[in-house]
Amino acid sequence: MLLNGVVNTQECLEKMTAAFETAELFFGHGTDNAWDEACWLLETLARRHALPSLQLDTRLPPALVTEVARLATQRIETRKPLAYLLHEAWFCGLPFYVDERVLVPRSPFAELIDTRFETLIKTAPRRILDLCAGGGCIGIACALAFPEAEVVLADLSPDALAVARINVDKHGLGQRVQLVESDLFAAVTGKFDLIVSNPPYVSAEEYAGLPAEYLREPQLGLLTGNEGLEIPLRILQQAADFMTEAGLLLLETGATWPLLDAARPDLPFLWLDFAYGGEGICALTARDLRA
Ligand SMILES: C[S@@+](CC[C@H](N)C(=O)[O-])C[C@H]1O[C@@H](n2cnc3c(N)ncnc32)[C@H](O)[C@@H]1O
């Protein structure tokens, strides 16, 4: 067993970290290094074993060590992101159910939602659309940040929407958050004060070079044609029809952003800065898009 002889927190974390590093795992789904990944795994399982606050010298129950070892071994052997093994990911300080039907939440949108988009919007949005919502983390966090708002989560994948449904129920938002199966805006109705979207924007070339962990995620959530621009460009073409007069579109395109910027020189993109990492979210008003 991976954690043979482990008695306390420190030994557990050190052994797991060493094993993760030896296996050359990739960290990009909630952590960026082996130690943090080990802490996340142990903390989550300890919480489930009713051991919520661990010190480095806390003695761990053998049943907990066995379960941690089992998941750490699975993490190494399958290369699945840890969130899929735990069925839990955190976004905006909120827990979300995840499995392989959706991407693991990791968008810099969290930073904007935490401040309720303070530099971008003056009045609280009444209708919000999360387009390409996946498991719903962005739209659900927006619904909780704006308790008066009605929120629509739209996605092409019924599988992703099934996960979003679990999360809507988990956060008690059934009255205010609606799910729509839709190819972008095709089945969406009405106008929105705020559209937030983290769509697929990975090119075929970039996809082919991704670490194994990303290939465990649904390809539909990452890959899109035309060098990663196909879906972002379609969103830019269609969004204005679904925005109120003072509406705002916030569109994430990650590292593809310079290509999108160059592809639409007619648009006055405002590319946002992030204190905690990430890139490639632009802000465009309905007026920008209509002009
Ligand atoms: C990058 S994932 C984002 C998921 C979630 N918003 C997040 O930040 O974790 C993109 C999502 O877009 C969905 N998608 C792909 N093509 C789509 C389309 N044509 N119309 C609507 N949704 C689409 C995928 O099913 C996937 O859930």
The ligand as an SDF file (V2000), in Angstrom:
LIG
                    3D

 27 29  0  0  0  0  0  0  0  0999 V2000
  -15.0970   24.9590  -20.8690 C   0  0  0  0  0  0  0  0  0  0  0  0
  -16.5660   24.0350  -20.4580 S   0  0  0  0  0  0  0  0  0  0  0  0
  -17.1450   25.1800  -19.2240 C   0  0  0  0  0  0  0  0  0  0  0  0
  -17.9890   24.6110  -18.1730 C   0  0  0  0  0  0  0  0  0  0  0  0
  -18.2580   25.5760  -17.0160 C   0  0  0  0  0  0  0  0  0  0  0  0
  -18.8190   26.8200  -17.5080 N   0  0  0  0  0  0  0  0  0  0  0  0
  -16.9900   25.8630  -16.2260 C   0  0  0  0  0  0  0  0  0  0  0  0
  -16.4860   26.9860  -16.2640 O   0  0  0  0  0  0  0  0  0  0  0  0
  -16.5050   24.9490  -15.5560 O   0  0  0  0  0  0  0  0  0  0  0  0
  -17.5520   24.3640  -21.8660 C   0  0  0  0  0  0  0  0  0  0  0  0
  -18.9530   23.7930  -21.8770 C   0  0  0  0  0  0  0  0  0  0  0  0
  -19.5340   24.1670  -23.1470 O   0  0  0  0  0  0  0  0  0  0  0  0
  -20.4190   23.1570  -23.5660 C   0  0  0  0  0  0  0  0  0  0  0  0
  -20.6120   23.3050  -25.0140 N   0  0  0  0  0  0  0  0  0  0  0  0
  -19.8070   22.9010  -26.0260 C   0  0  0  0  0  0  0  0  0  0  0  0
  -20.3290   23.2680  -27.2200 N   0  0  0  0  0  0  0  0  0  0  0  0
  -21.4870   23.9140  -26.9490 C   0  0  0  0  0  0  0  0  0  0  0  0
  -22.4840   24.5290  -27.7680 C   0  0  0  0  0  0  0  0  0  0  0  0
  -22.3880   24.5480  -29.0970 N   0  0  0  0  0  0  0  0  0  0  0  0
  -23.5460   25.1000  -27.1550 N   0  0  0  0  0  0  0  0  0  0  0  0
  -23.6590   25.0780  -25.7980 C   0  0  0  0  0  0  0  0  0  0  0  0
  -22.7580   24.5140  -24.9830 N   0  0  0  0  0  0  0  0  0  0  0  0
  -21.6710   23.9370  -25.5420 C   0  0  0  0  0  0  0  0  0  0  0  0
  -19.7540   21.8720  -23.1240 C   0  0  0  0  0  0  0  0  0  0  0  0
  -20.6990   20.8370  -23.0110 O   0  0  0  0  0  0  0  0  0  0  0  0
  -19.1100   22.2970  -21.7880 C   0  0  0  0  0  0  0  0  0  0  0  0
  -19.9740   21.9720  -20.7210 O   0  0  0  0  0  0  0  0  0  0  0  0
  1  2  1  0
  2  3  1  0
  2 10  1  0
  3  4  1  0
  4  5  1  0
  5  6  1  0
  5  7  1  0
  7  8  2  0
  7  9  1  0
 10 11  1  0
 11 12  1  0
 11 26  1  0
 12 13  1  0
 13 14  1  0
 13 24  1  0
 14 15  1  0
 14 23  1  0
 15 16  2  0
 16 17  1  0
 17 18  1  0
 17 23  2  0
 18 19  1  0
 18 20  2  0
 20 21  1  0
 21 22  2  0
 22 23  1  0
 24 25  1  0
 24 26  1  0
 26 27  1  0
M  CHG  2   2   1   9  -1
M  END
$$$$
